Amino acid sequence: MTELDSQDQLLRIDGELAIATEGHDQLHALCLRTLAELLGSEPDVDEDGDIAIPVHGFVVYVTVADDGPQLHVWSSILTGLGDRARAAEALTDLALEWPRLRFVFSDDHLLVSTILDAEPFAPQHLINLVDEMHELTHDLDDDLAARFGGTLDCDTEDDSYAGGCGGCGDDCDCDCGDTDEGHLDITAVNPSK
C-alpha cells in the first residue's frame, strides 16, 4: 500500500475521493489522468486500449472492462516456464505471500492480476493497486524465477518508474520512495467531449 495515511493526502478528482462514471470511455480517461499524476506524464496505451505502466522493467497493464465498470490490473512476471508441476509448487508460496493478487499460468508465462470495482471510480484505489504491483517487483529476482523454472519477464535495462529490475534488496539503489506532497486535484473528464 502507499504511504498515504490521511484523508488530506488521497488522490482526488474535482475535490472528490470518488466519482460515478458514465461509461467505458470516461473510466478509461479517468484512469489515464490518475496514472499521469502518478508517473508525471501520460502513460502509453497499446493497440487494445490497455494502459501500460513501466515498473522496474516489468509492464503493468490497466485494462478497462468493456462490460462494466471494472479495471483489470495485470502483468506478466515470468516467462519460459517449462515444467508446470514445478511451477505449481512454487506458486503456492507466492500466492500465500500476496493474498490480494491472483497468479495464473498463461502458455509459458506467469501472470499476476487483480480486479478493481470502479463504480464509483476512486483514483486512490488504482494508485494503491499499482503500488502493490510495484512492491511485488521487489520480490522478483533470478532466484524466484529459478524456483519456477523460468526467467523474469522484464527489461533489466529499463529503470522506468523507480530503480532497477527485480530484487531491490539491501544492495539496490532503488529510489522508489513515494513523494507524498498532499492530495492531488485532477479535473474529471467530460465523457461527451
C-alpha positions in Angstrom: 0.0 0.0 0.0 1.1 3.6 -0.4 2.5 5.7 2.4 -0.6 7.9 2.2 -2.3 7.7 5.5 -4.6 10.7 5.8 -7.7 11.8 4.0 -6.0 15.0 3.1 -3.3 13.2 1.1 -5.6 10.9 -1.0 -5.8 11.5 -4.7 -8.9 13.4 -5.6 -10.9 14.3 -8.7 -12.5 17.7 -8.6 -12.1 17.6 -4.8 -13.9 14.3 -4.5 -12.4 11.0 -3.4 -14.6 9.1 -5.9 -16.7 9.8 -9.0 -19.6 8.0 -10.7 -18.7 7.2 -14.3 -20.9 7.3 -17.3 -19.3 4.6 -19.3 -16.1 2.9 -20.6 -14.6 6.0 -22.3 -14.9 8.2 -19.3 -13.5 5.5 -17.0 -10.5 5.0 -19.4 -9.9 8.7 -19.4 -10.0 9.0 -15.6 -7.5 6.1 -15.4 -5.2 7.9 -17.8 -5.4 11.1 -15.8 -4.8 9.3 -12.5 -1.8 7.4 -13.8 -0.4 10.5 -15.4 -0.4 12.1 -11.9 1.4 9.1 -10.5 4.0 8.9 -13.3 4.5 12.6 -14.1 3.5 12.1 -17.7 0.7 10.3 -19.6 1.3 6.6 -19.8 1.4 4.6 -23.1 -1.8 3.0 -24.4 -1.4 -0.1 -26.6 -3.5 -1.1 -29.6 -6.0 -2.9 -27.4 -6.6 0.2 -25.3 -4.7 -1.2 -22.3 -2.8 1.4 -20.3 0.9 0.4 -19.9 2.8 1.4 -16.8 6.6 0.7 -16.6 7.5 -0.7 -13.1 11.1 -1.9 -12.6 11.4 -3.2 -16.1 8.1 -5.0 -16.0 5.0 -3.7 -17.7 1.8 -3.4 -15.6 -1.3 -3.0 -17.7 -4.6 -1.5 -16.7 -7.5 -2.8 -18.8 -10.9 -1.1 -18.6 -13.6 -3.8 -18.9 -16.0 -3.5 -21.8 -18.9 -5.0 -20.0 -19.0 -2.9 -16.8 -17.1 -0.5 -14.5 -14.2 -2.7 -13.6 -10.4 -2.4 -14.0 -8.1 -5.4 -14.6 -4.6 -4.6 -13.4 -2.1 -7.3 -14.6 1.4 -8.1 -15.6 3.5 -11.0 -17.0 6.2 -11.5 -14.4 7.9 -14.8 -15.6 8.3 -16.4 -18.9 9.8 -19.6 -20.3 8.0 -21.8 -17.8 8.5 -25.4 -18.9 7.7 -27.7 -16.0 4.1 -26.9 -14.9 4.3 -29.2 -11.8 7.5 -27.5 -10.6 5.9 -24.0 -11.2 2.7 -25.0 -9.5 4.6 -26.0 -6.3 6.3 -22.6 -6.3 3.1 -20.8 -6.9 1.6 -21.8 -3.5 4.2 -19.8 -1.6 3.9 -16.8 -3.8 0.1 -16.7 -3.5 0.2 -17.0 0.3 2.6 -14.1 0.5 0.5 -11.9 -1.8 -3.2 -12.8 -0.9 -4.8 -9.8 -2.7 -3.1 -10.7 -6.0 -4.0 -13.6 -8.3 -1.4 -15.6 -10.0 -2.2 -17.7 -13.1 -0.3 -19.5 -15.9 -0.9 -18.5 -19.5 1.1 -20.5 -22.0 4.7 -20.3 -20.7 4.1 -17.1 -18.7 3.2 -16.5 -15.0 0.7 -13.6 -14.8 -0.2 -11.6 -11.8 -3.5 -9.7 -11.7 -6.3 -8.2 -9.7 -9.7 -6.8 -10.4 -10.9 -3.4 -9.1 -14.6 -2.5 -9.0 -14.7 1.0 -10.4 -18.2 2.2 -9.6 -17.6 4.7 -8.3 -14.1 5.2 -9.6 -11.7 6.1 -6.7 -8.3 7.1 -8.2 -6.6 6.3 -4.9 -7.7 2.6 -5.3 -6.0 2.4 -8.7 -2.9 4.0 -7.3 -2.9 1.5 -4.4 -3.1 -1.4 -6.8 -0.2 -0.1 -9.0 1.8 0.4 -5.8 1.1 -3.2 -4.7 2.4 -4.4 -8.0 5.4 -2.2 -7.5 6.0 -3.8 -4.1 5.7 -7.2 -5.7 8.6 -6.4 -8.1 10.8 -6.1 -5.1 10.4 -9.9 -4.6 11.0 -10.8 -8.2 14.6 -11.9 -8.8 16.6 -14.6 -10.5 16.2 -16.9 -7.5 12.4 -16.7 -7.7 12.5 -17.3 -11.4 14.7 -20.4 -11.0 12.3 -21.8 -8.4 9.6 -21.6 -11.1 11.9 -22.9 -13.9 11.6 -19.7 -15.9 13.1 -16.2 -16.4 11.9 -12.7 -15.3 9.7 -11.2 -18.0 11.2 -7.8 -17.9 13.7 -5.5 -19.4 16.7 -5.4 -17.0 18.0 -2.2 -18.6 14.7 -0.3 -18.0 14.6 1.6 -14.8 11.4 3.4 -15.5 9.1 4.3 -12.6 11.8 3.5 -10.0 15.1 1.7 -9.6 16.4 -1.3 -11.5 14.6 -4.5 -12.4 14.0 -7.2 -9.8 15.4 -7.8 -6.4 15.7 -4.4 -4.7 17.3 -6.0 -1.7 19.8 -4.3 0.6 22.2 -3.6 -2.3 19.6 -1.9 -4.6 19.9 1.7 -5.4 16.1 1.9 -6.0 14.6 5.3 -5.3 11.0 4.2 -5.3 10.1 6.2 -2.2 6.7 8.0 -2.5 6.6 11.7 -3.0 3.6 12.5 -0.9 3.0 16.2 -1.2 -0.6 16.3 -0.2 -3.6 15.3 -2.2 -3.6 15.9 -6.0 -6.6 17.5 -7.6 -7.2 16.5 -11.2 -10.1 17.5 -13.4 -12.7 14.9 -14.3 -13.1 14.3 -18.0 -16.5 15.0 -19.6 -17.3 11.8 -21.5 -19.1 13.7 -24.2 -16.0 15.6 -25.3 
